Amino acid sequence: MSKIKLDTKAYKNNLNQIINKVGSKDRIILVFKDNAYGHGATVLAPLVRELGFKFCAVKDEREAFELVDFFEKILVLSHIPNGNENDELIYAVNDIASLKKIKNNTKIHLAIDTLMHRNGICYNELDLAFDIIRDKNIILLGAFTHFRSADILNADYFVQKQKFNATKEKIRNFCISQNFQNPIFHSHNSAGLERVYELDDELVRIGMSQFGYCQFNNSLLLKPVLSLWADKVSDRVLKAGSSVGYGAKFTTAKDIKIATYDLGYGDGLLRYDGIGELFLANKNQILGTMSMDSFSCIDGGDSVCVFDNATVFARYFNTIEYDILVKLSPFIQRVLV
Ligand SMILES: *Cc1c(COP(=O)(O)O)cnc(C)c1O
């Protein structure tokens, strides 16, 4: 059976690198959305709880409920308000309409649109937001923004930082006037953390760097956590002149021993079309098109490592590591090693 192995040592190394840069694990919100970027949220959660992390962010309530036993605080990033919000969770509020719809007395972090124009309320909507928060006794615990180009060295980052600073000031004053607790603020994701030297008083929201992939390749020494393994289904000799797989995209010039392994695009891999050269971790090459539930290659024994670094597949498919990892089927068994 195919398997995902999670390298505990690499994961702890990455977390320590991040803690060293941030100063304290209490200032880290671990982003566990989309099954912890395909790594397996409920497999990693007991480990990070043991390591003392208390705060995570997820996509929706379904993901949050899986993790309630492991984190003290869970921020739900993409919730669509329905008036039935849960008192245990903290909800990101992504526009004024959402603030109007969300249940009274709900705990929230306000998303602030400082340039990305994806989610969040603008600086000039803050007074309106404060009125609604007051009317509905909403519990405003914090606010955050998201950098649209944290991984690109241009001016956007500074423009957004300035706007967010102004917002923070206004929210701080509102909270004081309402006798609310001190609001918490966060803006940096992984790329933001890599480029920043001064975090002020903020928390950070760390997704990808915990899993071992840098955006700038400099300030953090990270190691990929996930490796993907496939098991042999069958093997055979492919005679010279014969082809393997749909459409006969690979034909061998000499007799070779090939094997078929139990992972395909139905398990979340992007479909290899048999035309370019896509290599597995041991430099073995996928031969012919990938099937829904299998691929073939030179016989590599009972089990082969498909990748232990998602960059190989990301480059081949002209995409980013996030896209490769997050698609891995939740039905593949995850084990900590
Ligand atoms: C996904 C996400 C993050 C984490 O981003 P990384 O690049 O993986 O660190 C942080 N904040 C928000 C709002 C996100 O959606």
The ligand as a Tripos MOL2 file, in Angstrom:
@<TRIPOS>MOLECULE
LIG
   15    15     1     0     0
SMALL
NO_CHARGES

@<TRIPOS>ATOM
      1 C1         -2.1000   29.8640    3.5170 C.3       1 LIG1
      2 C2         -2.0020   31.0940    4.2840 C.ar      1 LIG1
      3 C3         -0.8630   31.3620    5.0460 C.ar      1 LIG1
      4 C4          0.3670   30.4920    5.0430 C.3       1 LIG1
      5 O1          1.1430   30.7750    3.9130 O.3       1 LIG1
      6 P1          2.5610   30.0820    3.6900 P.3       1 LIG1
      7 O2          3.0890   30.7170    2.4750 O.co2     1 LIG1
      8 O3          2.2940   28.6280    3.4760 O.co2     1 LIG1
      9 O4          3.3350   30.3130    4.9150 O.co2     1 LIG1
     10 C5         -0.8730   32.4880    5.8400 C.ar      1 LIG1
     11 N1         -1.9430   33.3090    5.8600 N.ar      1 LIG1
     12 C6         -3.0410   33.0900    5.1250 C.ar      1 LIG1
     13 C7         -4.1780   34.0470    5.2020 C.3       1 LIG1
     14 C8         -3.1130   31.9830    4.3000 C.ar      1 LIG1
     15 O5         -4.1960   31.7730    3.5570 O.3       1 LIG1
@<TRIPOS>BOND
     1     1     2 1
     2     2     3 ar
     3     2    14 ar
     4     3     4 1
     5     3    10 ar
     6     4     5 1
     7     5     6 1
     8     6     7 2
     9     6     8 1
    10     6     9 1
    11    10    11 ar
    12    11    12 ar
    13    12    13 1
    14    12    14 ar
    15    14    15 1
@<TRIPOS>SUBSTRUCTURE
     1 LIG1         1 GROUP 0 **** ****
